[in-house]
Amino acid sequence: MELYKLRLAKTFRNDLRESYAYIATQLSGPIAASKWRQDIKNTIKKKLAYFPQKYRLIDNPTFAAMGIRRMNVKNHAVLFVIHEKTTCVEVLRIIYARRDLDRILSEEAI
């Protein structure tokens, strides 16, 4: 089994930074936010490095046709694309799962 490399898109890094700031300032504080961020990164590394194909394409047909898949981690949807030729998984977004993903993806950059 081949190990996939991970590439974190700028949109993912921005989402992660915004979620961290929200958790740190509005919810639980900076220590909890740091733990949350580290848990997210570790889970993504662990679960997407081997057999990322086990996660299904997202429900939106337009974005599914682009090969965008979804993995849920800690009440968040992690959106990614698999690049088979380069054995790379590009992590595109991390969005709180209760938000309207279709609207967000249609209005914002992926």
N, CA, C and O atoms as CSV, one atom per row, in Angstrom:
chain,resi,resn,atom,element,x,y,z
A,1,MET,N,N,0.847,-1.178,0.000
A,1,MET,CA,C,0.000,0.000,0.000
A,1,MET,C,C,0.891,1.238,0.000
A,1,MET,O,O,1.819,1.361,0.798
A,2,GLU,N,N,0.582,2.145,-0.913
A,2,GLU,CA,C,1.396,3.344,-1.056
A,2,GLU,C,C,0.929,4.446,-0.112
A,2,GLU,O,O,-0.269,4.640,0.096
A,3,LEU,N,N,1.874,5.147,0.443
A,3,LEU,CA,C,1.589,6.246,1.354
A,3,LEU,C,C,1.345,7.516,0.542
A,3,LEU,O,O,2.158,7.875,-0.309
A,4,TYR,N,N,0.238,8.189,0.799
A,4,TYR,CA,C,-0.080,9.441,0.118
A,4,TYR,C,C,0.553,10.622,0.836
A,4,TYR,O,O,0.555,10.698,2.065
A,5,LYS,N,N,1.087,11.537,0.048
A,5,LYS,CA,C,1.588,12.790,0.603
A,5,LYS,C,C,0.394,13.713,0.830
A,5,LYS,O,O,-0.620,13.596,0.143
A,6,LEU,N,N,0.508,14.616,1.775
A,6,LEU,CA,C,-0.548,15.581,2.025
A,6,LEU,C,C,-0.083,16.967,1.638
A,6,LEU,O,O,1.059,17.352,1.892
A,7,ARG,N,N,-0.982,17.709,1.021
A,7,ARG,CA,C,-0.731,19.112,0.704
A,7,ARG,C,C,-1.911,19.897,1.270
A,7,ARG,O,O,-3.066,19.619,0.948
A,8,LEU,N,N,-1.611,20.864,2.104
A,8,LEU,CA,C,-2.648,21.676,2.736
A,8,LEU,C,C,-2.810,22.961,1.939
A,8,LEU,O,O,-1.905,23.795,1.895
A,9,ALA,N,N,-3.970,23.115,1.309
A,9,ALA,CA,C,-4.246,24.291,0.488
A,9,ALA,C,C,-4.347,25.546,1.358
A,9,ALA,O,O,-4.616,25.469,2.557
A,10,LYS,N,N,-4.131,26.674,0.740
A,10,LYS,CA,C,-4.219,27.942,1.441
A,10,LYS,C,C,-5.615,28.123,2.048
A,10,LYS,O,O,-5.745,28.645,3.155
A,11,THR,N,N,-6.648,27.698,1.336
A,11,THR,CA,C,-8.017,27.817,1.851
A,11,THR,C,C,-8.194,26.988,3.120
A,11,THR,O,O,-8.881,27.416,4.048
A,12,PHE,N,N,-7.582,25.809,3.167
A,12,PHE,CA,C,-7.637,24.986,4.373
A,12,PHE,C,C,-6.922,25.688,5.523
A,12,PHE,O,O,-7.452,25.771,6.631
A,13,ARG,N,N,-5.730,26.187,5.262
A,13,ARG,CA,C,-4.967,26.871,6.313
A,13,ARG,C,C,-5.724,28.090,6.846
A,13,ARG,O,O,-5.704,28.357,8.047
A,14,ASN,N,N,-6.392,28.830,5.951
A,14,ASN,CA,C,-7.201,29.972,6.385
A,14,ASN,C,C,-8.380,29.519,7.249
A,14,ASN,O,O,-8.660,30.114,8.290
A,15,ASP,N,N,-9.071,28.455,6.808
A,15,ASP,CA,C,-10.191,27.916,7.586
A,15,ASP,C,C,-9.726,27.479,8.971
A,15,ASP,O,O,-10.385,27.753,9.973
A,16,LEU,N,N,-8.591,26.799,9.015
A,16,LEU,CA,C,-8.057,26.303,10.284
A,16,LEU,C,C,-7.719,27.462,11.216
A,16,LEU,O,O,-8.006,27.411,12.412
A,17,ARG,N,N,-7.117,28.488,10.667
A,17,ARG,CA,C,-6.759,29.672,11.459
A,17,ARG,C,C,-8.019,30.367,12.003
A,17,ARG,O,O,-8.049,30.776,13.163
A,18,GLU,N,N,-9.045,30.497,11.171
A,18,GLU,CA,C,-10.287,31.140,11.606
A,18,GLU,C,C,-10.997,30.319,12.686
A,18,GLU,O,O,-11.493,30.874,13.667
A,19,SER,N,N,-11.042,29.010,12.504
A,19,SER,CA,C,-11.676,28.142,13.507
A,19,SER,C,C,-10.908,28.181,14.820
A,19,SER,O,O,-11.504,28.229,15.896
A,20,TYR,N,N,-9.593,28.161,14.725
A,20,TYR,CA,C,-8.762,28.261,15.923
A,20,TYR,C,C,-9.082,29.565,16.670
A,20,TYR,O,O,-9.289,29.553,17.883
A,21,ALA,N,N,-9.120,30.666,15.954
A,21,ALA,CA,C,-9.392,31.966,16.575
A,21,ALA,C,C,-10.765,31.982,17.233
A,21,ALA,O,O,-10.927,32.516,18.330
A,22,TYR,N,N,-11.739,31.403,16.570
A,22,TYR,CA,C,-13.098,31.365,17.138
A,22,TYR,C,C,-13.121,30.541,18.426
A,22,TYR,O,O,-13.690,30.968,19.431
A,23,ILE,N,N,-12.507,29.374,18.393
A,23,ILE,CA,C,-12.482,28.513,19.583
A,23,ILE,C,C,-11.705,29.192,20.708
A,23,ILE,O,O,-12.119,29.156,21.867
A,24,ALA,N,N,-10.594,29.802,20.363
A,24,ALA,CA,C,-9.741,30.440,21.379
A,24,ALA,C,C,-10.410,31.643,22.028
A,24,ALA,O,O,-10.272,31.853,23.233
A,25,THR,N,N,-11.137,32.438,21.239
A,25,THR,CA,C,-11.687,33.683,21.784
A,25,THR,C,C,-13.149,33.590,22.203
A,25,THR,O,O,-13.562,34.261,23.149
A,26,GLN,N,N,-13.935,32.772,21.515
A,26,GLN,CA,C,-15.372,32.740,21.773
A,26,GLN,C,C,-15.829,31.530,22.591
A,26,GLN,O,O,-16.868,31.583,23.249
A,27,LEU,N,N,-15.073,30.462,22.553
A,27,LEU,CA,C,-15.546,29.229,23.189
A,27,LEU,C,C,-14.715,28.804,24.390
A,27,LEU,O,O,-15.079,29.062,25.537
A,28,SER,N,N,-13.605,28.154,24.111
A,28,SER,CA,C,-12.909,27.421,25.165
A,28,SER,C,C,-11.580,28.000,25.612
A,28,SER,O,O,-11.072,27.602,26.660
A,29,GLY,N,N,-11.011,28.898,24.880
A,29,GLY,CA,C,-9.719,29.448,25.248
A,29,GLY,C,C,-8.596,28.909,24.389
A,29,GLY,O,O,-8.775,27.932,23.661
A,30,PRO,N,N,-7.434,29.545,24.473
A,30,PRO,CA,C,-6.313,29.204,23.591
A,30,PRO,C,C,-5.729,27.805,23.797
A,30,PRO,O,O,-5.263,27.191,22.838
A,31,ILE,N,N,-5.746,27.299,25.010
A,31,ILE,CA,C,-5.193,25.954,25.236
A,31,ILE,C,C,-6.069,24.907,24.551
A,31,ILE,O,O,-5.563,24.020,23.864
A,32,ALA,N,N,-7.366,25.013,24.737
A,32,ALA,CA,C,-8.296,24.079,24.080
A,32,ALA,C,C,-8.223,24.225,22.562
A,32,ALA,O,O,-8.282,23.231,21.838
A,33,ALA,N,N,-8.095,25.458,22.080
A,33,ALA,CA,C,-8.003,25.693,20.639
A,33,ALA,C,C,-6.732,25.057,20.066
A,33,ALA,O,O,-6.764,24.474,18.982
A,34,SER,N,N,-5.631,25.169,20.783
A,34,SER,CA,C,-4.374,24.553,20.324
A,34,SER,C,C,-4.490,23.038,20.276
A,34,SER,O,O,-4.025,22.406,19.327
A,35,LYS,N,N,-5.104,22.458,21.288
A,35,LYS,CA,C,-5.313,21.003,21.302
A,35,LYS,C,C,-6.217,20.582,20.153
A,35,LYS,O,O,-5.947,19.590,19.475
A,36,TRP,N,N,-7.295,21.341,19.933
A,36,TRP,CA,C,-8.215,21.052,18.832
A,36,TRP,C,C,-7.472,21.062,17.505
A,36,TRP,O,O,-7.613,20.141,16.701
A,37,ARG,N,N,-6.678,22.111,17.275
A,37,ARG,CA,C,-5.943,22.245,16.014
A,37,ARG,C,C,-4.972,21.084,15.821
A,37,ARG,O,O,-4.877,20.530,14.725
A,38,GLN,N,N,-4.256,20.716,16.873
A,38,GLN,CA,C,-3.309,19.602,16.762
A,38,GLN,C,C,-4.029,18.280,16.509
A,38,GLN,O,O,-3.566,17.463,15.713
A,39,ASP,N,N,-5.154,18.070,17.179
A,39,ASP,CA,C,-5.947,16.857,16.949
A,39,ASP,C,C,-6.429,16.779,15.507
A,39,ASP,O,O,-6.386,15.716,14.887
A,40,ILE,N,N,-6.887,17.909,14.975
A,40,ILE,CA,C,-7.344,17.944,13.577
A,40,ILE,C,C,-6.204,17.568,12.647
A,40,ILE,O,O,-6.371,16.705,11.785
A,41,LYS,N,N,-5.059,18.192,12.804
A,41,LYS,CA,C,-3.914,17.913,11.931
A,41,LYS,C,C,-3.477,16.448,12.033
A,41,LYS,O,O,-3.219,15.809,11.014
A,42,ASN,N,N,-3.394,15.919,13.243
A,42,ASN,CA,C,-2.977,14.528,13.429
A,42,ASN,C,C,-3.967,13.557,12.797
A,42,ASN,O,O,-3.568,12.577,12.166
A,43,THR,N,N,-5.248,13.829,12.966
A,43,THR,CA,C,-6.271,12.945,12.395
A,43,THR,C,C,-6.208,12.960,10.878
A,43,THR,O,O,-6.290,11.909,10.242
A,44,ILE,N,N,-6.064,14.130,10.297
A,44,ILE,CA,C,-5.971,14.233,8.842
A,44,ILE,C,C,-4.755,13.463,8.333
A,44,ILE,O,O,-4.859,12.702,7.371
A,45,LYS,N,N,-3.611,13.657,8.970
A,45,LYS,CA,C,-2.399,12.951,8.550
A,45,LYS,C,C,-2.574,11.437,8.636
A,45,LYS,O,O,-2.220,10.699,7.716
A,46,LYS,N,N,-3.123,10.999,9.750
A,46,LYS,CA,C,-3.270,9.565,9.986
A,46,LYS,C,C,-4.283,8.924,9.029
A,46,LYS,O,O,-4.028,7.848,8.487
A,47,LYS,N,N,-5.408,9.571,8.825
A,47,LYS,CA,C,-6.488,8.943,8.063
A,47,LYS,C,C,-6.369,9.106,6.555
A,47,LYS,O,O,-6.876,8.268,5.809
A,48,LEU,N,N,-5.722,10.149,6.094
A,48,LEU,CA,C,-5.645,10.356,4.650
A,48,LEU,C,C,-4.362,9.826,4.026
A,48,LEU,O,O,-4.268,9.744,2.801
A,49,ALA,N,N,-3.398,9.474,4.814
A,49,ALA,CA,C,-2.143,8.958,4.271
A,49,ALA,C,C,-2.321,7.579,3.634
A,49,ALA,O,O,-1.649,7.253,2.656
A,50,TYR,N,N,-3.217,6.780,4.183
A,50,TYR,CA,C,-3.474,5.434,3.688
A,50,TYR,C,C,-4.916,5.326,3.214
A,50,TYR,O,O,-5.845,5.566,3.986
A,51,PHE,N,N,-5.103,4.975,1.980
A,51,PHE,CA,C,-6.404,4.678,1.382
A,51,PHE,C,C,-7.432,5.805,1.568
A,51,PHE,O,O,-8.484,5.581,2.166
A,52,PRO,N,N,-7.146,6.991,1.073
A,52,PRO,CA,C,-8.102,8.096,1.188
A,52,PRO,C,C,-9.372,7.866,0.362
A,52,PRO,O,O,-10.371,8.561,0.554
A,53,GLN,N,N,-9.336,6.901,-0.547
A,53,GLN,CA,C,-10.494,6.592,-1.378
A,53,GLN,C,C,-11.678,6.049,-0.566
A,53,GLN,O,O,-12.798,5.985,-1.072
A,54,LYS,N,N,-11.433,5.661,0.677
A,54,LYS,CA,C,-12.533,5.112,1.483
A,54,LYS,C,C,-13.563,6.174,1.849
A,54,LYS,O,O,-14.672,5.847,2.272
A,55,TYR,N,N,-13.202,7.438,1.690
A,55,TYR,CA,C,-14.146,8.518,1.985
A,55,TYR,C,C,-14.923,8.861,0.722
A,55,TYR,O,O,-14.364,8.911,-0.374
A,56,ARG,N,N,-16.200,9.091,0.890
A,56,ARG,CA,C,-17.084,9.277,-0.265
A,56,ARG,C,C,-16.980,10.681,-0.848
A,56,ARG,O,O,-16.540,11.627,-0.195
A,57,LEU,N,N,-17.400,10.770,-2.089
A,57,LEU,CA,C,-17.509,12.070,-2.732
A,57,LEU,C,C,-18.592,12.870,-2.023
A,57,LEU,O,O,-19.530,12.295,-1.470
A,58,ILE,N,N,-18.466,14.206,-2.039
A,58,ILE,CA,C,-19.485,15.017,-1.383
A,58,ILE,C,C,-20.796,14.924,-2.164
A,58,ILE,O,O,-20.811,14.528,-3.329
A,59,ASP,N,N,-21.890,15.294,-1.506
A,59,ASP,CA,C,-23.227,15.122,-2.084
A,59,ASP,C,C,-23.513,16.046,-3.265
A,59,ASP,O,O,-24.272,15.674,-4.161
A,60,ASN,N,N,-22.936,17.215,-3.287
A,60,ASN,CA,C,-23.187,18.167,-4.359
A,60,ASN,C,C,-22.606,17.632,-5.666
A,60,ASN,O,O,-21.394,17.443,-5.764
A,61,PRO,N,N,-23.456,17.380,-6.685
A,61,PRO,CA,C,-22.971,16.766,-7.931
A,61,PRO,C,C,-21.896,17.583,-8.656
A,61,PRO,O,O,-20.988,17.009,-9.257
A,62,THR,N,N,-21.990,18.896,-8.604
A,62,THR,CA,C,-21.000,19.741,-9.279
A,62,THR,C,C,-19.622,19.533,-8.667
A,62,THR,O,O,-18.638,19.362,-9.386
A,63,PHE,N,N,-19.553,19.547,-7.344
A,63,PHE,CA,C,-18.262,19.403,-6.675
A,63,PHE,C,C,-17.811,17.947,-6.624
A,63,PHE,O,O,-16.611,17.672,-6.601
A,64,ALA,N,N,-18.748,17.023,-6.606
A,64,ALA,CA,C,-18.394,15.601,-6.676
A,64,ALA,C,C,-17.731,15.296,-8.021
A,64,ALA,O,O,-16.801,14.492,-8.093
A,65,ALA,N,N,-18.214,15.941,-9.083
A,65,ALA,CA,C,-17.616,15.740,-10.408
A,65,ALA,C,C,-16.173,16.235,-10.445
A,65,ALA,O,O,-15.391,15.802,-11.291
A,66,MET,N,N,-15.818,17.135,-9.538
A,66,MET,CA,C,-14.450,17.629,-9.438
A,66,MET,C,C,-13.591,16.699,-8.577
A,66,MET,O,O,-12.395,16.935,-8.409
A,67,GLY,N,N,-14.200,15.646,-8.035
A,67,GLY,CA,C,-13.467,14.681,-7.224
A,67,GLY,C,C,-13.317,15.062,-5.771
A,67,GLY,O,O,-12.470,14.509,-5.070
A,68,ILE,N,N,-14.126,15.998,-5.304
A,68,ILE,CA,C,-14.002,16.450,-3.920
A,68,ILE,C,C,-14.673,15.449,-2.985
A,68,ILE,O,O,-15.838,15.092,-3.160
A,69,ARG,N,N,-13.918,15.011,-2.001
A,69,ARG,CA,C,-14.386,14.046,-1.013
A,69,ARG,C,C,-14.501,14.712,0.348
A,69,ARG,O,O,-13.976,15.802,0.578
A,70,ARG,N,N,-15.206,14.021,1.248
A,70,ARG,CA,C,-15.453,14.574,2.583
A,70,ARG,C,C,-15.091,13.557,3.654
A,70,ARG,O,O,-15.420,12.374,3.562
A,71,MET,N,N,-14.403,14.058,4.674
A,71,MET,CA,C,-14.112,13.269,5.866
A,71,MET,C,C,-14.545,14.123,7.058
A,71,MET,O,O,-14.211,15.307,7.122
A,72,ASN,N,N,-15.272,13.545,7.987
A,72,ASN,CA,C,-15.693,14.275,9.173
A,72,ASN,C,C,-14.673,14.085,10.289
A,72,ASN,O,O,-14.237,12.970,10.574
A,73,VAL,N,N,-14.304,15.205,10.916
A,73,VAL,CA,C,-13.364,15.193,12.029
A,73,VAL,C,C,-13.836,16.233,13.044
A,73,VAL,O,O,-13.906,17.422,12.732
A,74,LYS,N,N,-14.158,15.789,14.252
A,74,LYS,CA,C,-14.507,16.697,15.352
A,74,LYS,C,C,-15.526,17.762,14.940
A,74,LYS,O,O,-15.247,18.955,15.059
A,75,ASN,N,N,-16.682,17.358,14.467
A,75,ASN,CA,C,-17.759,18.272,14.066
A,75,ASN,C,C,-17.396,19.177,12.899
A,75,ASN,O,O,-18.026,20.216,12.698
A,76,HIS,N,N,-16.407,18.799,12.145
A,76,HIS,CA,C,-15.989,19.573,10.980
A,76,HIS,C,C,-15.928,18.657,9.762
A,76,HIS,O,O,-15.624,17.469,9.868
A,77,ALA,N,N,-16.223,19.239,8.611
A,77,ALA,CA,C,-16.081,18.536,7.341
A,77,ALA,C,C,-14.736,18.927,6.741
A,77,ALA,O,O,-14.457,20.107,6.528
A,78,VAL,N,N,-13.916,17.931,6.475
A,78,VAL,CA,C,-12.635,18.144,5.813
A,78,VAL,C,C,-12.832,17.743,4.357
A,78,VAL,O,O,-13.174,16.598,4.062
A,79,LEU,N,N,-12.615,18.686,3.452
A,79,LEU,CA,C,-12.810,18.443,2.028
A,79,LEU,C,C,-11.454,18.302,1.353
A,79,LEU,O,O,-10.538,19.088,1.600
A,80,PHE,N,N,-11.337,17.293,0.502
A,80,PHE,CA,C,-10.044,17.022,-0.128
A,80,PHE,C,C,-10.223,16.391,-1.495
A,80,PHE,O,O,-11.300,15.903,-1.839
A,81,VAL,N,N,-9.153,16.410,-2.265
A,81,VAL,CA,C,-9.097,15.793,-3.586
A,81,VAL,C,C,-7.882,14.872,-3.611
A,81,VAL,O,O,-6.830,15.187,-3.055
A,82,ILE,N,N,-8.052,13.738,-4.261
A,82,ILE,CA,C,-6.951,12.786,-4.412
A,82,ILE,C,C,-6.330,12.969,-5.797
A,82,ILE,O,O,-7.036,12.952,-6.805
A,83,HIS,N,N,-5.029,13.140,-5.842
A,83,HIS,CA,C,-4.280,13.218,-7.099
A,83,HIS,C,C,-3.503,11.902,-7.228
A,83,HIS,O,O,-2.403,11.766,-6.692
A,84,GLU,N,N,-4.081,10.951,-7.935
A,84,GLU,CA,C,-3.506,9.601,-8.017
A,84,GLU,C,C,-2.132,9.574,-8.682
A,84,GLU,O,O,-1.249,8.836,-8.247
A,85,LYS,N,N,-1.947,10.371,-9.731
A,85,LYS,CA,C,-0.673,10.337,-10.459
A,85,LYS,C,C,0.503,10.697,-9.564
A,85,LYS,O,O,1.594,10.144,-9.709
A,86,THR,N,N,0.281,11.615,-8.648
A,86,THR,CA,C,1.363,12.059,-7.768
A,86,THR,C,C,1.229,11.473,-6.357
A,86,THR,O,O,1.991,11.825,-5.457
A,87,THR,N,N,0.261,10.585,-6.178
A,87,THR,CA,C,-0.068,10.004,-4.855
A,87,THR,C,C,-0.077,11.088,-3.778
A,87,THR,O,O,0.600,10.998,-2.754
A,88,CYS,N,N,-0.873,12.107,-4.060
A,88,CYS,CA,C,-0.981,13.245,-3.161
A,88,CYS,C,C,-2.451,13.503,-2.840
A,88,CYS,O,O,-3.314,13.399,-3.713
A,89,VAL,N,N,-2.722,13.834,-1.605
A,89,VAL,CA,C,-4.049,14.262,-1.183
A,89,VAL,C,C,-3.955,15.750,-0.883
A,89,VAL,O,O,-3.172,16.182,-0.037
A,90,GLU,N,N,-4.766,16.522,-1.590
A,90,GLU,CA,C,-4.801,17.967,-1.358
A,90,GLU,C,C,-6.004,18.281,-0.475
A,90,GLU,O,O,-7.152,18.079,-0.872
A,91,VAL,N,N,-5.728,18.771,0.712
A,91,VAL,CA,C,-6.781,19.117,1.667
A,91,VAL,C,C,-7.194,20.553,1.371
A,91,VAL,O,O,-6.401,21.486,1.501
A,92,LEU,N,N,-8.468,20.711,0.965
A,92,LEU,CA,C,-8.951,21.991,0.451
A,92,LEU,C,C,-9.583,22.893,1.499
A,92,LEU,O,O,-9.297,24.089,1.549
A,93,ARG,N,N,-10.432,22.329,2.325
A,93,ARG,CA,C,-11.199,23.132,3.282
A,93,ARG,C,C,-11.445,22.335,4.557
A,93,ARG,O,O,-11.407,21.105,4.552
A,94,ILE,N,N,-11.698,23.055,5.648
A,94,ILE,CA,C,-12.246,22.483,6.866
A,94,ILE,C,C,-13.330,23.453,7.316
A,94,ILE,O,O,-13.066,24.623,7.591
A,95,ILE,N,N,-14.555,22.941,7.385
A,95,ILE,CA,C,-15.722,23.784,7.639
A,95,ILE,C,C,-16.573,23.119,8.709
A,95,ILE,O,O,-16.787,21.907,8.682
A,96,TYR,N,N,-17.053,23.912,9.641
A,96,TYR,CA,C,-17.935,23.387,10.682
A,96,TYR,C,C,-19.092,22.659,10.008
A,96,TYR,O,O,-19.753,23.214,9.131
A,97,ALA,N,N,-19.331,21.431,10.412
A,97,ALA,CA,C,-20.249,20.536,9.712
A,97,ALA,C,C,-21.701,21.010,9.690
A,97,ALA,O,O,-22.457,20.608,8.804
A,98,ARG,N,N,-22.102,21.836,10.619
A,98,ARG,CA,C,-23.494,22.298,10.637
A,98,ARG,C,C,-23.743,23.513,9.745
A,98,ARG,O,O,-24.876,23.977,9.618
A,99,ARG,N,N,-22.704,24.011,9.144
A,99,ARG,CA,C,-22.877,25.124,8.205
A,99,ARG,C,C,-23.369,24.584,6.867
A,99,ARG,O,O,-23.266,23.385,6.611
A,100,ASP,N,N,-23.886,25.430,6.038
A,100,ASP,CA,C,-24.418,25.064,4.728
A,100,ASP,C,C,-23.255,24.921,3.739
A,100,ASP,O,O,-22.820,25.899,3.130
A,101,LEU,N,N,-22.768,23.702,3.593
A,101,LEU,CA,C,-21.588,23.465,2.755
A,101,LEU,C,C,-21.823,23.844,1.303
A,101,LEU,O,O,-20.943,24.420,0.664
A,102,ASP,N,N,-22.997,23.527,0.775
A,102,ASP,CA,C,-23.277,23.869,-0.623
A,102,ASP,C,C,-23.178,25.370,-0.854
A,102,ASP,O,O,-22.577,25.816,-1.831
A,103,ARG,N,N,-23.764,26.141,0.043
A,103,ARG,CA,C,-23.723,27.600,-0.099
A,103,ARG,C,C,-22.292,28.112,0.018
A,103,ARG,O,O,-21.851,28.938,-0.781
A,104,ILE,N,N,-21.580,27.618,1.011
A,104,ILE,CA,C,-20.200,28.071,1.225
A,104,ILE,C,C,-19.327,27.752,0.019
A,104,ILE,O,O,-18.562,28.602,-0.438
A,105,LEU,N,N,-19.436,26.548,-0.490
A,105,LEU,CA,C,-18.607,26.158,-1.635
A,105,LEU,C,C,-18.984,26.916,-2.895
A,105,LEU,O,O,-18.121,27.201,-3.725
A,106,SER,N,N,-20.260,27.248,-3.048
A,106,SER,CA,C,-20.701,27.992,-4.224
A,106,SER,C,C,-20.274,29.451,-4.168
A,106,SER,O,O,-19.985,30.055,-5.200
A,107,GLU,N,N,-20.234,30.016,-2.976
A,107,GLU,CA,C,-19.933,31.440,-2.819
A,107,GLU,C,C,-18.454,31.735,-2.625
A,107,GLU,O,O,-17.986,32.812,-2.995
A,108,GLU,N,N,-17.718,30.804,-2.057
A,108,GLU,CA,C,-16.325,31.060,-1.702
A,108,GLU,C,C,-15.400,30.192,-2.559
A,108,GLU,O,O,-15.835,29.262,-3.238
A,109,ALA,N,N,-14.146,30.522,-2.503
A,109,ALA,CA,C,-13.149,29.713,-3.203
A,109,ALA,C,C,-12.965,28.389,-2.493
A,109,ALA,O,O,-12.989,28.318,-1.264
A,110,ILE,N,N,-12.784,27.358,-3.266
A,110,ILE,CA,C,-12.548,26.042,-2.669
A,110,ILE,C,C,-11.151,25.914,-2.265
A,110,ILE,O,O,-10.752,24.875,-1.740
